[in-house]
Amino acid sequence: MNRDEVLAAFDRQVRAGQGERAGGVVREAAEGGWNGVLWSDLDESTADTAIAEQVRHFTSLNRAFEWKLYAHDRPADLADRLLTAGFTAEPEESLMVARVGDVPTDARPPEGVHLRPVEDEAGVDLLMEAHDRAFGESAPGLREELLARLAERPESLAAVVAMAGDVPVSGARIELQPGVDFAGLWGGGTVAAWRGRGVYRALIAYRARIAAERGYRYLQVDASSESRPILLRLGFAQLTTTTPYMYRPLVS
Protein backbone atom coordinates (compact mmCIF):
# COMPACT_ATOMS: atom_id res chain seq x y z
CA MET A 1 0.00 0.00 0.00
CA ASN A 2 1.38 3.36 -1.04
CA ARG A 3 0.61 5.42 2.06
CA ASP A 4 0.89 8.81 0.36
CA GLU A 5 -1.50 7.79 -2.41
CA VAL A 6 -3.99 6.27 0.02
CA LEU A 7 -3.87 9.33 2.28
CA ALA A 8 -4.50 11.58 -0.73
CA ALA A 9 -7.48 9.43 -1.72
CA PHE A 10 -8.80 9.56 1.85
CA ASP A 11 -8.55 13.35 1.90
CA ARG A 12 -10.25 13.63 -1.47
CA GLN A 13 -13.05 11.11 -0.96
CA VAL A 14 -13.83 11.04 2.75
CA ARG A 15 -12.88 14.51 3.95
CA ALA A 16 -13.31 16.90 1.01
CA GLY A 17 -15.93 14.77 -0.73
CA GLN A 18 -18.47 14.70 2.10
CA GLY A 19 -20.46 17.45 3.80
CA GLU A 20 -21.00 21.09 2.82
CA ARG A 21 -18.30 23.23 1.26
CA ALA A 22 -18.08 26.71 2.77
CA GLY A 23 -15.19 28.72 1.39
CA GLY A 24 -11.96 26.96 2.29
CA VAL A 25 -13.52 24.29 4.51
CA VAL A 26 -15.88 21.34 4.29
CA ARG A 27 -18.17 21.10 7.29
CA GLU A 28 -21.03 18.99 8.55
CA ALA A 29 -23.90 20.32 10.62
CA ALA A 30 -26.48 17.85 11.88
CA GLU A 31 -28.99 18.49 14.61
CA GLY A 32 -28.52 15.68 17.09
CA GLY A 33 -25.50 14.39 15.16
CA TRP A 34 -21.86 15.28 14.57
CA ASN A 35 -21.05 18.92 13.92
CA GLY A 36 -17.68 20.12 12.72
CA VAL A 37 -15.05 20.77 10.09
CA LEU A 38 -13.92 17.71 8.13
CA TRP A 39 -11.37 19.26 5.78
CA SER A 40 -9.75 22.60 5.03
CA ASP A 41 -7.61 24.18 2.34
CA LEU A 42 -6.13 27.21 4.09
CA ASP A 43 -2.94 29.21 4.29
CA GLU A 44 -1.50 31.88 6.57
CA SER A 45 -3.60 34.59 4.93
CA THR A 46 -6.96 32.78 5.08
CA ALA A 47 -6.87 30.57 8.20
CA ASP A 48 -7.94 33.05 10.87
CA THR A 49 -10.86 34.32 8.81
CA ALA A 50 -12.04 30.78 8.08
CA ILE A 51 -11.81 29.84 11.76
CA ALA A 52 -13.82 32.89 12.79
CA GLU A 53 -16.45 32.16 10.15
CA GLN A 54 -16.94 28.61 11.43
CA VAL A 55 -17.17 29.79 15.03
CA ARG A 56 -19.88 32.25 14.00
CA HIS A 57 -21.72 29.63 11.96
CA PHE A 58 -21.93 26.96 14.64
CA THR A 59 -22.50 29.47 17.44
CA SER A 60 -25.47 30.81 15.48
CA LEU A 61 -26.84 27.25 15.50
CA ASN A 62 -26.24 27.05 19.26
CA ARG A 63 -23.98 24.00 18.81
CA ALA A 64 -20.58 22.91 20.00
CA PHE A 65 -18.45 21.62 17.15
CA GLU A 66 -15.19 19.87 16.32
CA TRP A 67 -12.42 20.96 13.97
CA LYS A 68 -10.91 17.64 12.90
CA LEU A 69 -7.26 18.55 12.37
CA TYR A 70 -4.84 16.16 10.64
CA ALA A 71 -1.07 16.40 11.03
CA HIS A 72 -0.57 17.27 7.35
CA ASP A 73 -3.17 20.06 7.27
CA ARG A 74 -1.99 23.56 6.49
CA PRO A 75 -0.95 26.09 7.50
CA ALA A 76 1.61 24.46 9.77
CA ASP A 77 0.48 26.54 12.75
CA LEU A 78 -3.24 25.80 12.31
CA ALA A 79 -3.36 24.06 15.69
CA ASP A 80 -2.00 27.16 17.43
CA ARG A 81 -4.52 29.35 15.60
CA LEU A 82 -7.38 27.11 16.76
CA LEU A 83 -6.19 27.30 20.37
CA THR A 84 -5.94 31.09 20.14
CA ALA A 85 -9.52 31.18 18.83
CA GLY A 86 -10.80 29.35 21.91
CA PHE A 87 -10.69 25.71 20.84
CA THR A 88 -9.57 22.93 23.18
CA ALA A 89 -7.46 20.00 21.98
CA GLU A 90 -8.56 16.48 22.86
CA PRO A 91 -6.30 13.38 22.81
CA GLU A 92 -4.52 12.68 19.55
CA GLU A 93 -5.63 9.67 17.51
CA SER A 94 -3.96 7.69 14.72
CA LEU A 95 -5.52 7.44 11.28
CA MET A 96 -5.18 3.72 10.56
CA VAL A 97 -6.01 2.17 7.17
CA ALA A 98 -5.89 -1.39 5.85
CA ARG A 99 -6.83 -3.06 2.61
CA VAL A 100 -10.02 -4.98 3.26
CA GLY A 101 -8.50 -8.17 1.89
CA ASP A 102 -5.54 -7.95 4.27
CA VAL A 103 -7.62 -7.98 7.46
CA PRO A 104 -8.33 -11.38 9.04
CA THR A 105 -12.05 -12.11 8.94
CA ASP A 106 -12.10 -15.40 10.86
CA ALA A 107 -11.69 -13.99 14.40
CA ARG A 108 -14.62 -15.09 16.56
CA PRO A 109 -15.72 -13.73 19.94
CA PRO A 110 -14.43 -15.45 23.07
CA GLU A 111 -16.38 -18.17 24.83
CA GLY A 112 -19.43 -16.73 26.53
CA VAL A 113 -19.86 -13.88 24.05
CA HIS A 114 -22.00 -13.71 20.95
CA LEU A 115 -22.46 -10.93 18.38
CA ARG A 116 -25.88 -9.41 17.86
CA PRO A 117 -26.53 -7.27 14.75
CA VAL A 118 -28.22 -3.95 15.47
CA GLU A 119 -31.39 -3.83 13.43
CA ASP A 120 -33.99 -2.04 15.55
CA GLU A 121 -34.51 0.31 18.48
CA ALA A 122 -33.79 -2.40 21.04
CA GLY A 123 -30.47 -3.09 19.37
CA VAL A 124 -29.56 0.60 19.34
CA ASP A 125 -30.33 0.79 23.05
CA LEU A 126 -27.97 -2.14 23.70
CA LEU A 127 -25.30 -0.45 21.57
CA MET A 128 -25.62 2.77 23.58
CA GLU A 129 -25.47 0.85 26.86
CA ALA A 130 -22.26 -0.85 25.73
CA HIS A 131 -20.80 2.53 24.71
CA ASP A 132 -21.67 4.17 28.02
CA ARG A 133 -20.24 1.30 30.06
CA ALA A 134 -17.06 1.01 27.99
CA PHE A 135 -16.20 4.70 27.73
CA GLY A 136 -17.67 5.87 31.02
CA GLU A 137 -19.66 8.62 29.32
CA SER A 138 -22.72 9.05 27.17
CA ALA A 139 -22.79 10.18 23.55
CA PRO A 140 -25.51 12.84 23.32
CA GLY A 141 -27.46 12.65 20.10
CA LEU A 142 -25.92 9.39 18.87
CA ARG A 143 -28.95 7.26 19.68
CA GLU A 144 -31.27 9.49 17.67
CA GLU A 145 -28.76 9.68 14.80
CA LEU A 146 -28.46 5.90 14.60
CA LEU A 147 -32.22 5.38 14.73
CA ALA A 148 -32.68 7.89 11.92
CA ARG A 149 -29.99 6.23 9.81
CA LEU A 150 -31.50 2.77 10.27
CA ALA A 151 -34.92 4.11 9.28
CA GLU A 152 -33.91 6.38 6.40
CA ARG A 153 -30.58 5.07 5.04
CA PRO A 154 -30.03 1.56 6.38
CA GLU A 155 -27.58 0.76 3.59
CA SER A 156 -25.15 3.40 4.93
CA LEU A 157 -24.65 1.81 8.34
CA ALA A 158 -24.17 -1.55 10.01
CA ALA A 159 -23.77 -1.98 13.76
CA VAL A 160 -23.20 -4.87 16.13
CA VAL A 161 -23.19 -5.51 19.87
CA ALA A 162 -21.07 -8.08 21.70
CA MET A 163 -23.26 -9.74 24.32
CA ALA A 164 -22.12 -11.73 27.34
CA GLY A 165 -25.38 -13.51 27.94
CA ASP A 166 -27.89 -10.68 28.01
CA VAL A 167 -25.33 -8.00 29.00
CA PRO A 168 -23.77 -5.77 26.30
CA VAL A 169 -19.99 -5.62 26.75
CA SER A 170 -18.93 -3.92 23.52
CA GLY A 171 -20.45 -2.35 20.46
CA ALA A 172 -19.27 -1.04 17.12
CA ARG A 173 -20.49 0.26 13.78
CA ILE A 174 -19.27 0.60 10.22
CA GLU A 175 -20.03 3.64 8.06
CA LEU A 176 -20.71 2.72 4.42
CA GLN A 177 -20.80 5.90 2.38
CA PRO A 178 -21.56 5.54 -1.34
CA GLY A 179 -18.97 6.35 -3.97
CA VAL A 180 -15.88 6.04 -1.77
CA ASP A 181 -13.25 3.35 -1.29
CA PHE A 182 -13.13 3.63 2.51
CA ALA A 183 -15.46 2.01 5.05
CA GLY A 184 -15.17 3.73 8.42
CA LEU A 185 -14.97 1.78 11.66
CA TRP A 186 -16.30 3.48 14.79
CA GLY A 187 -16.82 2.46 18.40
CA GLY A 188 -15.38 -0.83 19.58
CA GLY A 189 -14.88 0.20 23.20
CA THR A 190 -15.10 -2.82 25.52
CA VAL A 191 -16.01 -2.93 29.20
CA ALA A 192 -13.00 -3.48 31.44
CA ALA A 193 -13.78 -7.07 32.46
CA TRP A 194 -13.74 -8.24 28.82
CA ARG A 195 -10.71 -6.36 27.50
CA GLY A 196 -7.77 -8.35 26.18
CA ARG A 197 -9.92 -11.39 25.41
CA GLY A 198 -10.52 -10.97 21.70
CA VAL A 199 -13.80 -9.04 21.65
CA TYR A 200 -12.33 -6.07 19.76
CA ARG A 201 -10.67 -8.35 17.18
CA ALA A 202 -13.97 -10.16 16.63
CA LEU A 203 -15.75 -6.85 16.01
CA ILE A 204 -13.07 -5.83 13.49
CA ALA A 205 -13.44 -9.16 11.67
CA TYR A 206 -17.24 -8.89 11.64
CA ARG A 207 -17.12 -5.45 10.04
CA ALA A 208 -14.35 -6.43 7.62
CA ARG A 209 -16.62 -9.17 6.27
CA ILE A 210 -19.35 -6.59 5.67
CA ALA A 211 -16.93 -4.23 3.91
CA ALA A 212 -15.72 -7.07 1.68
CA GLU A 213 -19.29 -8.05 0.79
CA ARG A 214 -20.10 -4.43 -0.12
CA GLY A 215 -17.01 -4.03 -2.32
CA TYR A 216 -15.01 -1.50 -0.29
CA ARG A 217 -11.23 -1.39 -0.80
CA TYR A 218 -10.10 -0.04 2.57
CA LEU A 219 -11.03 0.02 6.24
CA GLN A 220 -10.34 3.25 8.15
CA VAL A 221 -10.14 3.79 11.91
CA ASP A 222 -9.37 6.79 14.10
CA ALA A 223 -7.47 4.73 16.66
CA SER A 224 -6.76 5.46 20.29
CA SER A 225 -3.44 4.53 21.85
CA GLU A 226 -5.11 1.38 23.26
CA SER A 227 -6.47 0.08 19.95
CA ARG A 228 -3.53 1.08 17.76
CA PRO A 229 -1.29 -1.93 18.67
CA ILE A 230 -4.15 -4.36 17.99
CA LEU A 231 -4.84 -2.78 14.62
CA LEU A 232 -1.18 -2.92 13.65
CA ARG A 233 -1.21 -6.67 14.32
CA LEU A 234 -4.34 -7.00 12.16
CA GLY A 235 -2.69 -5.44 9.12
CA PHE A 236 -3.51 -1.75 9.52
CA ALA A 237 -0.95 0.96 8.83
CA GLN A 238 -0.78 4.41 10.36
CA LEU A 239 -1.10 7.11 7.71
CA THR A 240 -1.06 10.18 9.94
CA THR A 241 -2.46 11.49 13.21
CA THR A 242 -5.62 13.46 13.85
CA THR A 243 -6.58 15.64 16.79
CA PRO A 244 -10.09 16.84 17.65
CA TYR A 245 -10.19 20.54 18.46
CA MET A 246 -13.45 21.34 20.23
CA TYR A 247 -15.26 24.66 20.41
CA ARG A 248 -18.00 24.86 23.00
CA PRO A 249 -19.94 28.12 22.92
CA LEU A 250 -22.16 29.14 25.79
CA VAL A 251 -25.22 27.43 24.44
CA SER A 252 -28.65 28.28 25.76
C-alpha positions in Angstrom: 0.0 0.0 0.0 1.4 3.4 -1.0 0.6 5.4 2.1 0.9 8.8 0.4 -1.5 7.8 -2.4 -4.0 6.3 0.0 -3.9 9.3 2.3 -4.5 11.6 -0.7 -7.5 9.4 -1.7 -8.8 9.6 1.8 -8.5 13.3 1.9 -10.3 13.6 -1.5 -13.0 11.1 -1.0 -13.8 11.0 2.7 -12.9 14.5 3.9 -13.3 16.9 1.0 -15.9 14.8 -0.7 -18.5 14.7 2.1 -20.5 17.5 3.8 -21.0 21.1 2.8 -18.3 23.2 1.3 -18.1 26.7 2.8 -15.2 28.7 1.4 -12.0 27.0 2.3 -13.5 24.3 4.5 -15.9 21.3 4.3 -18.2 21.1 7.3 -21.0 19.0 8.5 -23.9 20.3 10.6 -26.5 17.8 11.9 -29.0 18.5 14.6 -28.5 15.7 17.1 -25.5 14.4 15.2 -21.9 15.3 14.6 -21.1 18.9 13.9 -17.7 20.1 12.7 -15.1 20.8 10.1 -13.9 17.7 8.1 -11.4 19.3 5.8 -9.8 22.6 5.0 -7.6 24.2 2.3 -6.1 27.2 4.1 -2.9 29.2 4.3 -1.5 31.9 6.6 -3.6 34.6 4.9 -7.0 32.8 5.1 -6.9 30.6 8.2 -7.9 33.0 10.9 -10.9 34.3 8.8 -12.0 30.8 8.1 -11.8 29.8 11.8 -13.8 32.9 12.8 -16.4 32.2 10.2 -16.9 28.6 11.4 -17.2 29.8 15.0 -19.9 32.3 14.0 -21.7 29.6 12.0 -21.9 27.0 14.6 -22.5 29.5 17.4 -25.5 30.8 15.5 -26.8 27.3 15.5 -26.2 27.0 19.3 -24.0 24.0 18.8 -20.6 22.9 20.0 -18.4 21.6 17.2 -15.2 19.9 16.3 -12.4 21.0 14.0 -10.9 17.6 12.9 -7.3 18.5 12.4 -4.8 16.2 10.6 -1.1 16.4 11.0 -0.6 17.3 7.3 -3.2 20.1 7.3 -2.0 23.6 6.5 -0.9 26.1 7.5 1.6 24.5 9.8 0.5 26.5 12.7 -3.2 25.8 12.3 -3.4 24.1 15.7 -2.0 27.2 17.4 -4.5 29.3 15.6 -7.4 27.1 16.8 -6.2 27.3 20.4 -5.9 31.1 20.1 -9.5 31.2 18.8 -10.8 29.3 21.9 -10.7 25.7 20.8 -9.6 22.9 23.2 -7.5 20.0 22.0 -8.6 16.5 22.9 -6.3 13.4 22.8 -4.5 12.7 19.6 -5.6 9.7 17.5 -4.0 7.7 14.7 -5.5 7.4 11.3 -5.2 3.7 10.6 -6.0 2.2 7.2 -5.9 -1.4 5.8 -6.8 -3.1 2.6 -10.0 -5.0 3.3 -8.5 -8.2 1.9 -5.5 -8.0 4.3 -7.6 -8.0 7.5 -8.3 -11.4 9.0 -12.0 -12.1 8.9 -12.1 -15.4 10.9 -11.7 -14.0 14.4 -14.6 -15.1 16.6 -15.7 -13.7 19.9 -14.4 -15.5 23.1 -16.4 -18.2 24.8 -19.4 -16.7 26.5 -19.9 -13.9 24.1 -22.0 -13.7 20.9 -22.5 -10.9 18.4 -25.9 -9.4 17.9 -26.5 -7.3 14.7 -28.2 -3.9 15.5 -31.4 -3.8 13.4 -34.0 -2.0 15.6 -34.5 0.3 18.5 -33.8 -2.4 21.0 -30.5 -3.1 19.4 -29.6 0.6 19.3 -30.3 0.8 23.1 -28.0 -2.1 23.7 -25.3 -0.4 21.6 -25.6 2.8 23.6 -25.5 0.8 26.9 -22.3 -0.8 25.7 -20.8 2.5 24.7 -21.7 4.2 28.0 -20.2 1.3 30.1 -17.1 1.0 28.0 -16.2 4.7 27.7 -17.7 5.9 31.0 -19.7 8.6 29.3 -22.7 9.0 27.2 -22.8 10.2 23.6 -25.5 12.8 23.3 -27.5 12.6 20.1 -25.9 9.4 18.9 -28.9 7.3 19.7 -31.3 9.5 17.7 -28.8 9.7 14.8 -28.5 5.9 14.6 -32.2 5.4 14.7 -32.7 7.9 11.9 -30.0 6.2 9.8 -31.5 2.8 10.3 -34.9 4.1 9.3 -33.9 6.4 6.4 -30.6 5.1 5.0 -30.0 1.6 6.4 -27.6 0.8 3.6 -25.2 3.4 4.9 -24.6 1.8 8.3 -24.2 -1.5 10.0 -23.8 -2.0 13.8 -23.2 -4.9 16.1 -23.2 -5.5 19.9 -21.1 -8.1 21.7 -23.3 -9.7 24.3 -22.1 -11.7 27.3 -25.4 -13.5 27.9 -27.9 -10.7 28.0 -25.3 -8.0 29.0 -23.8 -5.8 26.3 -20.0 -5.6 26.8 -18.9 -3.9 23.5 -20.4 -2.3 20.5 -19.3 -1.0 17.1 -20.5 0.3 13.8 -19.3 0.6 10.2 -20.0 3.6 8.1 -20.7 2.7 4.4 -20.8 5.9 2.4 -21.6 5.5 -1.3 -19.0 6.3 -4.0 -15.9 6.0 -1.8 -13.3 3.4 -1.3 -13.1 3.6 2.5 -15.5 2.0 5.0 -15.2 3.7 8.4 -15.0 1.8 11.7 -16.3 3.5 14.8 -16.8 2.5 18.4 -15.4 -0.8 19.6 -14.9 0.2 23.2 -15.1 -2.8 25.5 -16.0 -2.9 29.2 -13.0 -3.5 31.4 -13.8 -7.1 32.5 -13.7 -8.2 28.8 -10.7 -6.4 27.5 -7.8 -8.3 26.2 -9.9 -11.4 25.4 -10.5 -11.0 21.7 -13.8 -9.0 21.6 -12.3 -6.1 19.8 -10.7 -8.3 17.2 -14.0 -10.2 16.6 -15.7 -6.9 16.0 -13.1 -5.8 13.5 -13.4 -9.2 11.7 -17.2 -8.9 11.6 -17.1 -5.5 10.0 -14.3 -6.4 7.6 -16.6 -9.2 6.3 -19.3 -6.6 5.7 -16.9 -4.2 3.9 -15.7 -7.1 1.7 -19.3 -8.0 0.8 -20.1 -4.4 -0.1 -17.0 -4.0 -2.3 -15.0 -1.5 -0.3 -11.2 -1.4 -0.8 -10.1 0.0 2.6 -11.0 0.0 6.2 -10.3 3.2 8.1 -10.1 3.8 11.9 -9.4 6.8 14.1 -7.5 4.7 16.7 -6.8 5.5 20.3 -3.4 4.5 21.8 -5.1 1.4 23.3 -6.5 0.1 20.0 -3.5 1.1 17.8 -1.3 -1.9 18.7 -4.1 -4.4 18.0 -4.8 -2.8 14.6 -1.2 -2.9 13.6 -1.2 -6.7 14.3 -4.3 -7.0 12.2 -2.7 -5.4 9.1 -3.5 -1.8 9.5 -0.9 1.0 8.8 -0.8 4.4 10.4 -1.1 7.1 7.7 -1.1 10.2 9.9 -2.5 11.5 13.2 -5.6 13.5 13.8 -6.6 15.6 16.8 -10.1 16.8 17.6 -10.2 20.5 18.5 -13.4 21.3 20.2 -15.3 24.7 20.4 -18.0 24.9 23.0 -19.9 28.1 22.9 -22.2 29.1 25.8 -25.2 27.4 24.4 -28.6 28.3 25.8 
